[in-house]
Structures are given as C-alpha cells and as structure tokens.
Amino acid sequence: MRLAWLILGCATIGCSSPRGTGAPPDMATPTPPDAMPIRIIETNVSIAAGTERYVCQWTTVPQDIYIVKIVAVSPTVVHHSVLSIETNVHPDGSGPCDSFSSSWQTVFASGVNSPELDLPNNVAFKISAGQQIVLDLHLLNATQAPIDDVVAVDVLAASDTSQLQLANATWAGNVMFTIPSSMQVDGTCTLAQDASLFAIYPHMHATGAHMTVSLAGSVNKIVWDQDFDPNEQEFGSWAPIPLKQGDQLKVTCGYSPAGIGKSFGNTSTEEMCFAVSYFTPPIAPAGGTSVCFY
C-alpha cells in the first residue's frame, strides 16, 4: 500500500493515541509554537492469534522535515517499533522484514505504552526531501484472536529551522551474549566524537528486569537506573549532557532467573540489551549503521 503524504494537523486527520485508543497524543500545544503536526507514516497491520512477526512500511518523504516532537501511535500488539531512514532503494509499501538492517539509520524507537519524545529546545531530527523512511514493527499477539489495527508515527515539525541543531539515535548495548548465572549483561559505547546525550529508550524482552545506564569519562554519573517492564516501556529525557570523544556510555541489563541461558535474539523468547541513545549533534554511525558497541 502506497500512502499519501499527510501534511495535515492531527485534529484534521484524527490522530490516534500513542497506545491505540483513547485521547489523541498531546500535539495541541506545539513547541515551538509555529510547529506543524504531521502524520509522517502509517500502515495497517494484521497478525494471527498466538503469533509474532516483523513487518515494515516504507514511505518516501516529499519535503524536508525537522522533527521537534515525536510519538508512536501503536496498539499493544506492537512490542516495539523503530523509525529509520532507509539508505537503500526500496519500493514504497509494506511487507515482511527483519528486525534490523545495516541500511537503516535510526531516528526513533519505542515500545509498549512508551510516551512521546520532546526534543530539547533548538534540537531536531531531520528527514530530507526525497529520503525514504521505514517503520519496522515487531508484532506480538499473545491473545487467542487475530488482530487488525493501524500503526503510525505522528510528529511536530518546526517551521523555523534557522537555529536548529540536528540529532540522531544509536543502539548502545550488547548483541553477543548468553545470560549467565549472575543474570547480568554489560555493554559499552565509546564516543568517537564530542556530542551531548539527551534521552534513552531502554529495551529488553520478557525476562528483562532492570537496566542501568551510566556515563564514564569527562562526566561520571548514572542517567538511568530503573526496573524494566515489557508492558510499560518507558524512556527518559533530560537537558543535553555534553560528552567528549572517548567518553563511554555503559549499559547494564539485569534479568530474572527465567532468563538464565537465554541468548540475544529477535523473538520474544530470546533476549535483548539495548539503550537506544539520542545525541546532538548526530554521532557518526559505526560502519554506516546505527549501532555503538565499541
């Protein structure tokens, strides 16, 4: 399905809530005040009872978009969603896909019941005219009935872009692990340049219990230290923290005893250990991908 580009306010297009039901997301008071609400991507999803799968929607953007606020419009059947810029040529439309591609440059990630993300003042994600965006969805239907629903991403786009500094996201954590008897997995991201960290999205799977994210180097502090709930995938944001080249972002994932012996993987019966981390200015991707495991 090829989607029409929606340059319409949420009040006009009838935006859903971030959780798929209830009140619309809080897009009524744009910050900055001249920002325009846009639904940048939308897709219909169907999934059989008791199954899970990955599906993607690709859409080409016709004009420059500077995003200052972003929210995933996701029913609870979406275990997590990732919005990226597609760097390979792909037809617009929807279809099966993998959980990750080296051709994707991550813009935003969220999970079950995640809130919206407000970027700091004068900071924005940029999607350029003619670029293609891809919405990668991990669908998980734990019910006994098939589910059909709509998934989308709504944003506020700045009209005045003259003072904006750009931002991006990277995946910090660990992809080479089997959970040991200590029930702890560690990962480190070493910055290849100066940048400021302003938000993280912790992500694990069913046996994930706790995540700690700390900074080491020119700044030494814990920025996240909370229990993980796969049904309430919160994330944190704060005033940008300036970091220097060589500083490290350390991710520690704790699991329940049921996780012992599980390895990294993309399904709900396997595990993950990620802190999707948001930086300004954009940090250079490792090997052209949106990961930082070095």
C-alpha angles and dihedrals in degrees: 000000000000111000126218114238109256113214090166134116119254090247089059099045096037100240116210123229120269088256096048098254140056128025123009118260115273098269095128096096106045120204111235091036094233094055118127124225112230134175098219099182138010137173140174115237133197127186132174123238116280096009140108133202145154121250131174138204119206121199131172115227114224099200142024112281123194107194118208097165130023135184133179113228096211135157116218090261086077105085089186139340131205125198113202143164110251112224096184124071111262130162115255112253140068135291147130116308145164126267092253140011130195087225093064122093107198120236103168140353131193141163143199110336093350115163128234121277119234111198118221119268112290093008125114145166110237126214110183127220110271095022118126121230125203127203109206113199129194102203119197121178109187093170130095094243134066116257130215118184147141125257123192145155121233123194143178109232121203118236096196106056099166097104100035125123115204127239140190142183133244134188110241119184139063133308099173107069148109112201108252129211089269086066090223132118124185133201135178134205115196113199116237091198143015113284142145123245115217108162146008136199112206113211132186135138136247099309094043109122111166141004131198122189118189138174125228130186124036087006122038114190145113111251098177130025112156143125116264121234115186088205094052106038101184127178135198134233134181143159109306113277110214112229132183133227107278095028114131135226108205122201122196118186121194123198138195119253088262088068097062109119095016116128133209112283146138101249128084091249091059127058143245136197112198138144105191099212127202121213139181125234094032113265118229111259119241109252090346094301132108095250135108113189098137 
